[in-house]
């Protein structure tokens, strides 16, 4: 919060708002992450592998940057990482709470 105030003082409120909008535009929303979680739960319970589930979800994703994160999760799992380790590679998207659940 204090850092935000310093940046507003330095750059002005318009530039700060543009910066916030730029960041938010490319970051997945909480709704996107909730949808990913729900879709994964349904697909895995139905017997679809985690990798196939992630690939299918990525193909349906409108946010191309989030789709790239999902494909990266799939690739890391195929390379031998656990799901939580793969999530931890994207701290800008997944919180520590989410990773450790």
N, C-alpha and C positions, 0 to 999 in steps of 0.2 A: 504494500500500500504506500509506504513512504517512498519507495523507488518509483512508483507510478507518479507520485506528486512531483518528484524531482524531474522526471522526464517531461511531464506537462509543463513545468516551469522552463525547461530547456528548449523544448520543441514546440510548445503551444498545444492547445486542446485539439485543434483540427488534425495535426499530424499524428497525435496519439490515437485519436479515434480511427484514422485511416489504418494505422498499424494494427490496432485491435481487430478491425474488420478483416484485414489481410490475413492475420493469423487464424481467425475463426473460420474464414472461408475455406481453408484447406484442412483444418483439423476435423476429424469426425465428431459429430455431435453425440451427446449422451444417448440420444434416441438411436443413432447408428450402432453404438456399442451394445445397447440393450437388445436391439434387433439381432445383432450378430450372436449374442449370448442365447437368446431364445431359439434362433434357427439351429445353432449348434446342438443345443439340448435335444430338440425334436429329432434332428437327423441322426445323432449318435444313439439315442434311445431306439430309433428305428433300425439300427444295425448298420448304418452307413459309417464307413471309416472316418476318422477325424480329418485325414488328408482330403478325401473326396468331398466331405462336407465343406471344408474351407474353400476348396476350388469352386464348388457350386455357388457358394455364397459370394465369393469374389466376382464371379461372372455376372451376378445380378446387381452388384453394387454400383450405384450412380456416381459416387465420389471416387474418382479414379485413384486418388492418392491413398484412400482407405483400402481400396481394392488391392493396391500394390502391397500394403502392409499385410493384408490377409494372405496374399500369395507368398509373401516372405515367411509368414508363420508356417504355412504348409511346407515350404522348402526346408526350413530349419528343422521341422519335425522329421521330414524324410532323411535329413542328414544325421539324425540321432538325438536331437535335443528333445527334452520334455516340453510339453505345452507351456508350462509356466516359465521355463527358461526362454522359450521363443517369445513369449509375451514380454518378458523383462528386457528384451532387445529393443523394445519400442516404448520407453518411459514417457515419451511425449504423447502417447495415445492411451496407454493402460496404466492406471494408478497402481501403487504397491498393494493396496487392498484388493484390487481386482486380480492382480497377478498371484496373490497368496491365497485366494479362495479355493 
